[in-house]
């Protein structure tokens, strides 16, 4: 019945017989599970549960990409929003586009023209505090309800038809640094989020809320307490460092319906750059955790950087794919980590399959033990230690892409960066940053820099294609500045991405050759998407203070 209603409303909208505000965005859980069968829509933050950021639409190809032209632009209305990075990935549902203007204004747009249907403006509480920008990465939808996390630690439910608020609940105390910047994930009748705030000494968690009324249904503590598995990784519990342990969430997880497991990347421990008060591996920071969405129970975990003191948040998207691995079919999880290493894991059990640096790395020697634990060789010191990559990482929250067509993993990269990490005493004050001495990128003294270490003159960005079978770099498209852009791949072997210098690129997915570019006049710090209406394929991306939509010439 839901599919019939959806077909009818599409026809009515196409005929102009009803307005989008009169439609019901009936995105039942069944539609989310089958999102791959609706390439004309973009129903989840990643497009699909698997996190691949890949579209099966075929109209735009390497042969005609030169005919792409700008169709419409929507500009952020508020001065506060225009001053922040526009990081949201939009949803597209049956001709209506939903996005978030920074920090927390929701807007519904006509996906054909950019006409505004409605706007819901939310003013976060004055107590809101975030370490790295008043941003939001997007929405989730269930039935006719949109869900948004706010930077003051609240989760909101908004009517997708009218823009009216349905409910608004507290997830964390903003005065202590709890904030929601992540795009929620809807699985079944649950909406799932976790708080940012790892720089403020929070105790992180992932929690599920009822889509109807916002009741909390379960909570998984990313920093285990007494009696919880992993607590012994916070050695010397008398210090109670776990209470300020960090473990924030600020990138949306992925989900395997067949295994009924969700996968979430966890952020840094607190304090960031001095681990003396928290001996041990500090689980589940810098890890990926596999959780049962019905109960929040932990199935397995893998820790990328045990006892991290370099701020290598592991919040990168866990990308799921079924591939042939060493001659056998295997369900894998792939991720390019902020610590500079590309990983392949078995997503059924967390077994380590491959780890290989994709940038210059010196905090470890490139080897792992039999369980996949990295062989670490450097840590911050009181004298200062030269470490690669830097505290911003080799990549960050910006989503990568995997193309089943080419078999390549595409990752936005900060190339061969470094910081000097200097250990200093840290004192916790509620509501204040709890980090230690901020690493410096100034040229270090020879006493802390290996004499034979290559030092890049300037940082630069790149989109890299990685072969998951080997971890080898297949090609690299370099930019003049670093990049915060996500990546979109297409079944026609194109890759779309951008950079801080304001260019938006169309690349050959097999070779990396630049086929098309547009100057958008502002930094691309979002994930591109593709959708189709009336037989026309579109590419959309946020940059600067605008949302840009491209299509082929009529």
JOQUI-V189208 format. One record per backbone hydrogen bond with DSSP energy under -0.5 kcal/mol. NH is the residue of the N-H (numbers start at 1). CO is the residue of the C=O. If there is no record, write none. Layout:
nh=(NH NH)
co=(CO CO)
This chain:
nh=(5 6 7 8 9 10 11 12 13 14 15 16 16 17 18 22 23 25 26 27 27 28 31 32 33 34 35 37 38 41 42 43 47 51 53 55 61 62 64 65 67 68 69 71 72 74 76 82 83 84 86 87 89 90 91 92 93 96 97 98 99 101 101 105 106 106 107 108 109 110 111 111 114 117 118 120 121 122 124 128 135 137 139 140 142 143 145 146 147 148 150 153 155 156 157 158 159 160 163 166 167 169 171 172 174 174 176 177 178 179 180 181 185 187 187 190 191 192 193 195 196 200 201 202 204 204 206 207 208 209 210 211 214 217 218 220 221 222 222 223 224 228 231 233 234 235 235 239 240 243 244 245 246 247 249 254 255 256 257 260 261 262 263 264 266 267 270 272 273 278 282 285 286 287 288 289 290 291 291 292 293 295 296 299 300 302 304 304 305 307 308 313 314 319 319 320 321 323 323 325 325 326 328 330 332 332 333 334 335 337 337 338 340 342 343 344 345 346 347 347 348 349 350 353 354 356 358 359 362 363 365 369 372 375 376 377 378 381 385 386 387 387 393 394 401 402 403 404 407 409 410 411 411 413 414 415 415 419 420 421 421 422 423 432 434 440 448 449 450 453 456 460 461 462 463 464 464 465 466 466 467 468 468 470 471 472 474 474 475 477 478 479 484 486 487 488 489 490 491 493 495 496 497 499 500 502 504 505 506 507 508 509 509 512 515 516 518 520 520 524 525 528 529 531 532 533 536 538 539 540 541 543 544 546 547 548 548 549 550 551 552 553)
co=(1 2 3 4 5 6 7 8 9 10 11 12 13 12 12 19 20 23 24 25 143 26 28 28 29 30 32 34 35 38 92 47 44 48 46 489 59 492 61 61 64 65 551 549 549 547 545 78 79 81 544 85 137 88 98 42 96 93 109 91 107 99 105 101 104 120 99 118 97 115 95 109 110 108 108 106 119 120 122 125 133 181 89 147 145 27 142 158 140 156 154 150 169 148 167 146 164 144 159 157 157 155 153 153 152 172 173 174 173 196 150 179 192 185 190 187 209 185 207 205 179 197 198 197 202 246 220 193 218 191 215 189 210 208 208 206 219 204 220 204 222 225 228 230 231 233 279 236 237 240 241 242 202 268 195 263 49 261 255 256 256 291 254 289 287 248 245 434 435 275 233 282 267 284 302 264 300 262 289 297 291 292 292 290 290 288 286 302 286 281 305 311 266 317 334 50 332 321 330 323 328 324 325 323 321 330 345 319 343 335 341 313 337 356 335 354 333 351 331 345 331 346 346 344 344 342 340 340 388 388 375 373 369 367 374 363 363 421 421 448 385 419 390 338 410 52 408 402 403 466 401 409 464 462 394 413 460 387 440 385 419 420 381 429 199 420 445 445 448 450 454 415 481 413 477 411 462 475 409 464 472 407 466 467 467 467 465 472 465 463 476 461 524 526 399 496 53 494 55 490 507 488 505 503 482 499 518 497 516 495 513 493 507 508 506 506 504 502 518 499 523 526 540 538 40 536 533 531 550 529 548 546 523 543 74 541 546 72 539 69 537 67)
